[in-house]
Amino acid sequence: MSTTAARIEPTRTRAASRGPRTVHTLRALLRQRLRRDRWQLLIWLLSIGALAAFSAESIQQTYGSAASRVQVMRLAISDPTILVLRGLPQGSTLAALTFFEIFTFLALLAGLMNTFLAVRHSRAEEESGRAELIAATPAARLLPTIATVGHAVGANILLAVVTGLGFIAVGLPVAGSFLAGAVTGGAGLAFFGVGLLVSQVMSTSRGANGLAAALVVAAYLLRGIGDAGGTPFGDGTHLRAAWPSWLSPIGWGQQAAPYTAAGGWPLLLQVGFAALLVAGVFALQAVRDSGAGLIPERAGRATASPTLSGMVGLAWRLQRPVVIGWAIGGVLGGLLAGSLGSAINSSLAQDPNLAGIREALRRIGAGGSGPLTSLFISAIFSIVGVLAAACAVQAVIRLRQEEQSGTAETLLAAPVSRTRWLFSFVAIGVSAVVLVLLVAAIASGLSSVAAGEDPSTIGVSFAAAAAQLPVALVYLGVLTLLFVVLPSWTVPVAWAALGLGAFVGIFGGLVQLPDWLRHVSPFADAPVVVGQVDWTGGYWMLGITVAALAGAAALIRRRDFAIG
């Protein structure tokens, strides 16, 4: 053998062995992701599948006759509030009504599931330093991202199948059900791309999760605005969405109309959008440093603020951006409640569908009877209550993040007790909940008076805000106890409990879910402040909150910290 041939032969051998080694590494990374997420994914998939099946079954029992379905669809088209919260009317068949009622919320949950998955396996890995360790192995920087994409594709295929089977289980058409499941998974995959791209931009997992979740909610609202501004056609049970719906992957999914038109092209739009974002992620990953985001962290002060000398000040500093973001959401919700409540009251005063709209608002707003404006404000404050509860959820999640990163253990090496550390974050959570509801009540009261309503609506706004306070606090208390007892379950259970609780408690009345199922959610037991006032549910929730926090205080001193 010549000298040149002797040199080439080892090179060929190494090149031939590199392929199997790459495949083996990729399989190992996929197994690691599946093992890490197995319980979280199981909770998400079973919850979404069960929600699809329960909703479809309830709608079948409630709207069994064709006349009742036509009436409810025409009612929805006449009321922009229902369109913002529900979806795009596409006919009065039982299957079409089911898709109208439940798809947008399933897509919202799929979006949150996927953005959290994307951030957990990208930005959070870099922030913890694990990504740099893996990059030093044959996996380098590329294979972990490829494994994350493959993991997400598999998770969303499972999501599509589970959702479709949930619809099929209650007797909906098979082909349409699988298409409905496919566009739900497609929306999830599109939002996975959003989460992965945001992880390249932000420098912290907290910032990436916050921005990605905000984009999911913004997509939901854009779809709602487009549906509310749509144009009716046909027999009065169909609606053609306005252009804002086309800015949202959830809006694209609606256009599939799986039980009427049955067009699969919106799925291609969702998958194509995800592929475009993933390609952008690979391009950005090739030019940025590991651990660094495109938006660098702002340099800190040369000297610490005096407020950082105590635990409460530190907890506030860590949660301040999140609290401000949810407070802005509260202001927008309050403005919507006050201004639109007056407009709807004026435009529907002589409408023959007034009784039906009143009943729909009563079901969203947890009961009561009274002026239409008051019912509308109460209904919208149910949504504001979700924002306040989300603020409480993120306070608890911040506890887990501090523990997981090891910074909590460093703090506790100083003269700071575990109970003091825990309740400093709880105190900021309580303050944040109160702030979100307070600014929403002020915005609602002032906007309703500015729109020409009686000044008494200010009191209605504050009462509706106060009714949501026990709901948010019970989430704070119970999830704090969960953090103490099962820290690794905190993040997935917290978001799943909030998402499912919001749908079952707020919208369960619209789709006639069983009472036992609705009252699993705290939102269903929020105090009634319109008509005959009843604070019984609020007292019970405050009692549960106090008991849960007392249990957390007793148990936090007895467990080891779970780092990593």
Disulfide bonds with the S-S distance in Angstrom:
none
